[in-house]
Amino acid sequence: MQEVLLIQQVNPTGGLFVSFGGDDEAYKGKFQAGCRKAGIKINELTSEEALKIEPNLNSNIESAFEVDDGVVDPFMLTVANAYAARENKAEIETYSRVVKIAGRELSYLNDNKKKKIKADIIVNATGVWAGKTAKLVGREIKVKAYKGTILVYQGRAVERVVNHLHFPSQGDIILPHRNTTLVGTTNIPEKNLERFNIEKEEVDFLKEEGFAKVPLLRKRVLLRAYAGLRPVVGEISTRSFVLSDDGNFITISGGKLTTYRLMAEKVGNLVARKLGVRAKCRTAEENIIGDVKPTKLKKIFKKDYERIFRRYGNLSGKLSAYSSRNKRICLCEGVTSNEILFASKELFCKNLRDIRRRTRFGMGFCQGRRCTFEAALTLFSENIINSEEAQLQIINSLEERWKGIVPVIEDYMSEAKLLEATYSCTGNYNMVKNIIRR
Ligand SMILES: Cc1cc2nc3c(=O)[nH]c(=O)nc-3n(C[C@H](O)[C@H](O)[C@H](O)COP(=O)(O)OP(=O)(O)OC[C@H]3O[C@@H](n4cnc5c(N)ncnc54)[C@H](O)[C@@H]3O)c2cc1C
């Protein structure tokens, strides 16, 4: 937890493990013993105490334990790592796929252009694709993929990470993230690594699990669903990671996001040893990027300074160079034009979809129906993209938003139809698409 607090992209919300009437009572003792063994501090609460801090929970609480916990913004955490690496002379190329490895030479496609690079050591950290990548050098690495789906509800229905206190299963977790509540997750073996669907059964299951724990969610708007693949080595219950050392080809696979810094430390130390570097990895002791005092941002960003710091952490200092452009672009998430420009120029963005993941424009209630156009206009006005590029990016961005809305629209068909009409009819974008692609 101490190391976690070094990372500004983690919001230490605290957490609760809660069981409800009908749950297996014997699990409580196992949970307490497990926490004792792992040295995890827990604080038992009465159901009244639990409801006082989380009033939207189902009042049918049997047992509740307070724990240290937090919520991470995985997009900005990844960007902060990449930014820090670049400050330390790393070169980063997004949208690149390694297609061939011959000795020290790697061939890859970058935006469909073929490129080559030479490396003394190659690290394979390609998640569920680690087995496929290892095949390029004739090695066999066994990694299984498990799909996880998450529902996104409008507004915060809880303030802490709420876990179901029962034998770990699916639909166990509800957590606050920015202006939304996430309900997760499923855990389903998946063979197709390139294209997988969010099934209606998954959405229905997660909705029911969410309603059972937090009845208020029935009244909240379900904004969208998204899914990802977990890389699993060995048994799914352990979520351990494996470091394989094959000469100049190292593979790190499995684990979880919570273990990523430890995994990176092991890889860093192994690479250093192979290269004859005597330094030791300092990732557990240092902030990812510098140290910015939030109150210093108050002068620059006025009332927005807290939101800016929560969003960009220590990168907020770098955003100040763009502070003169402060037109509000996204009303749901409060994103301003300076953030769009900063992300576009400095945070490894190639398109509006990338910018959305860094800034959160289009991730709120309206799902980008207005701000997508505003963001494209901001880039166009600064000559970052031309008009044709702006239109293609708008289309791609809205298509991606729509993909996450479709699995959950059943109950909100009228709202969805209004969204579709706005996406398609503003500027006749459905027609423009055909003209541009012709
Ligand atoms: C729904 C869900 C919920 C989760 N919740 C949690 C949680 O609460 N706590 C937690 O700790 N963990 C959680 N996880 C697990 C965690 O997200 C994963 O363990 C973690 O993201 C894996 O990171 P990774 O870098 O190994 O793989 P990835 O994040 O998949 O990254 C692999 C990268 O390799 C790239 N790649 C693949 N092939 C190539 C190639 N040939 N050339 C170049 N690049 C390539 C891919 O494009 C990708 O960017 C969750 C996962 C899911 C799906």
The ligand as an SDF file (V2000), in Angstrom:
LIG
                    3D

 53 58  0  0  0  0  0  0  0  0999 V2000
  -12.2750   -6.8650  -16.6510 C   0  0  0  0  0  0  0  0  0  0  0  0
  -10.9300   -6.9480  -16.0020 C   0  0  0  0  0  0  0  0  0  0  0  0
  -10.7820   -6.5420  -14.6810 C   0  0  0  0  0  0  0  0  0  0  0  0
   -9.5550   -6.5940  -14.0630 C   0  0  0  0  0  0  0  0  0  0  0  0
   -9.4470   -6.1830  -12.7640 N   0  0  0  0  0  0  0  0  0  0  0  0
   -8.2430   -6.2080  -12.1590 C   0  0  0  0  0  0  0  0  0  0  0  0
   -8.1030   -5.7460  -10.8150 C   0  0  0  0  0  0  0  0  0  0  0  0
   -9.0720   -5.3230  -10.1840 O   0  0  0  0  0  0  0  0  0  0  0  0
   -6.8700   -5.7880  -10.2570 N   0  0  0  0  0  0  0  0  0  0  0  0
   -5.7830   -6.2390  -10.9380 C   0  0  0  0  0  0  0  0  0  0  0  0
   -4.7140   -6.2380  -10.3750 O   0  0  0  0  0  0  0  0  0  0  0  0
   -5.8800   -6.7140  -12.2000 N   0  0  0  0  0  0  0  0  0  0  0  0
   -7.0750   -6.7000  -12.8280 C   0  0  0  0  0  0  0  0  0  0  0  0
   -7.2010   -7.1630  -14.1150 N   0  0  0  0  0  0  0  0  0  0  0  0
   -6.0400   -7.8080  -14.7570 C   0  0  0  0  0  0  0  0  0  0  0  0
   -5.0990   -6.8300  -15.4100 C   0  0  0  0  0  0  0  0  0  0  0  0
   -5.8180   -5.8600  -16.1290 O   0  0  0  0  0  0  0  0  0  0  0  0
   -4.1710   -7.5980  -16.3420 C   0  0  0  0  0  0  0  0  0  0  0  0
   -3.5370   -8.5750  -15.6010 O   0  0  0  0  0  0  0  0  0  0  0  0
   -3.1340   -6.6810  -16.9510 C   0  0  0  0  0  0  0  0  0  0  0  0
   -3.7420   -5.6670  -17.7100 O   0  0  0  0  0  0  0  0  0  0  0  0
   -2.1990   -7.4390  -17.8660 C   0  0  0  0  0  0  0  0  0  0  0  0
   -1.2260   -6.5300  -18.2920 O   0  0  0  0  0  0  0  0  0  0  0  0
   -0.1870   -6.9250  -19.3880 P   0  0  0  0  0  0  0  0  0  0  0  0
    0.6550   -5.7160  -19.6280 O   0  0  0  0  0  0  0  0  0  0  0  0
    0.4900   -8.2250  -19.0410 O   0  0  0  0  0  0  0  0  0  0  0  0
   -1.0830   -7.2510  -20.6760 O   0  0  0  0  0  0  0  0  0  0  0  0
   -1.8940   -6.2310  -21.5780 P   0  0  0  0  0  0  0  0  0  0  0  0
   -2.4190   -5.0940  -20.7750 O   0  0  0  0  0  0  0  0  0  0  0  0
   -2.8600   -7.0650  -22.3570 O   0  0  0  0  0  0  0  0  0  0  0  0
   -0.7790   -5.6370  -22.5480 O   0  0  0  0  0  0  0  0  0  0  0  0
   -0.1920   -6.4280  -23.5530 C   0  0  0  0  0  0  0  0  0  0  0  0
    0.1600   -5.4940  -24.6970 C   0  0  0  0  0  0  0  0  0  0  0  0
    0.9470   -6.2080  -25.6560 O   0  0  0  0  0  0  0  0  0  0  0  0
    0.5560   -5.7450  -26.9410 C   0  0  0  0  0  0  0  0  0  0  0  0
    0.9500   -6.7520  -27.9600 N   0  0  0  0  0  0  0  0  0  0  0  0
    0.4310   -7.9860  -28.1860 C   0  0  0  0  0  0  0  0  0  0  0  0
    1.0690   -8.5920  -29.2100 N   0  0  0  0  0  0  0  0  0  0  0  0
    2.0140   -7.7270  -29.6420 C   0  0  0  0  0  0  0  0  0  0  0  0
    3.0040   -7.7710  -30.6870 C   0  0  0  0  0  0  0  0  0  0  0  0
    3.1640   -8.8350  -31.4930 N   0  0  0  0  0  0  0  0  0  0  0  0
    3.7950   -6.6730  -30.8610 N   0  0  0  0  0  0  0  0  0  0  0  0
    3.6810   -5.5780  -30.0480 C   0  0  0  0  0  0  0  0  0  0  0  0
    2.7660   -5.4940  -29.0510 N   0  0  0  0  0  0  0  0  0  0  0  0
    1.9510   -6.5500  -28.8440 C   0  0  0  0  0  0  0  0  0  0  0  0
   -0.9510   -5.5780  -26.8400 C   0  0  0  0  0  0  0  0  0  0  0  0
   -1.4270   -4.7210  -27.8560 O   0  0  0  0  0  0  0  0  0  0  0  0
   -1.0680   -4.9740  -25.4440 C   0  0  0  0  0  0  0  0  0  0  0  0
   -1.0020   -3.5660  -25.5100 O   0  0  0  0  0  0  0  0  0  0  0  0
   -8.4340   -7.0980  -14.7750 C   0  0  0  0  0  0  0  0  0  0  0  0
   -8.5770   -7.5080  -16.0990 C   0  0  0  0  0  0  0  0  0  0  0  0
   -9.8100   -7.4320  -16.7240 C   0  0  0  0  0  0  0  0  0  0  0  0
   -9.9380   -7.8680  -18.1490 C   0  0  0  0  0  0  0  0  0  0  0  0
  1  2  1  0
  2  3  1  0
  2 52  2  0
  3  4  2  0
  4  5  1  0
  4 50  1  0
  5  6  2  0
  6  7  1  0
  6 13  1  0
  7  8  2  0
  7  9  1  0
  9 10  1  0
 10 11  2  0
 10 12  1  0
 12 13  2  0
 13 14  1  0
 14 15  1  0
 14 50  1  0
 15 16  1  0
 16 17  1  0
 16 18  1  0
 18 19  1  0
 18 20  1  0
 20 21  1  0
 20 22  1  0
 22 23  1  0
 23 24  1  0
 24 25  2  0
 24 26  1  0
 24 27  1  0
 27 28  1  0
 28 29  2  0
 28 30  1  0
 28 31  1  0
 31 32  1  0
 32 33  1  0
 33 34  1  0
 33 48  1  0
 34 35  1  0
 35 36  1  0
 35 46  1  0
 36 37  1  0
 36 45  1  0
 37 38  2  0
 38 39  1  0
 39 40  1  0
 39 45  2  0
 40 41  1  0
 40 42  2  0
 42 43  1  0
 43 44  2  0
 44 45  1  0
 46 47  1  0
 46 48  1  0
 48 49  1  0
 50 51  2  0
 51 52  1  0
 52 53  1  0
M  END
$$$$
